[in-house]
Amino acid sequence: MLWPLPELLITGFTQTFLRPRLFEDLRLDGTGMGDAGAAALAAALREGRAPALRTLYVGDNAFGAAAAAELKAACAARGVRAM
């Protein structure tokens, strides 16, 4: 794990940084993201934020199976590859 990333930081990130940007890869692996962070990220993807995103790296985090399934579904709906 790189550092424990508070859920509030992930939520703020999804609300501000994931506005239309032209990046294709986002690395959030090993950040300690939990269920709330994964849910915020899934919601941002469903809302169409980061439209150029093609690959999302979220391995080695602290979110559970239900949050992982929600995030995986949001990625699949957008054609984003989750790693």
Residue, then its C-alpha position, 0 to 999 in steps of 0.5 A: m500500500l502506498w498510503p492510506l487514502p481517506e474515504l473523504l479524499i476519494t469522494g472529493f477527488t471524484q467530485t472535482f478531479l473527475r470532471p471531463r479530463l483527457f486522461e486514459d489511465l487512472r492509478l488508484d491501486g494500493t491506496g487503501m480505498g475502502d467501500a465508500g471510496a469505491a462507491a464514490l468512484a463508481a458513481a462518478l463513472r456512472e455520471g459520465r465523469a472522466p469520459a476518456l478513461r479506458t483503464l482504472y487500476v484499483g487492485d490492492n485496496a480495502f473495499g469489499a466484494a459488494a463495492a468491488a462488484e459495483l465498481k466493476a459494473a460501473c466500469a463495464a457499463r462505460g467500457v473501462r477496463a478495471m485492473 
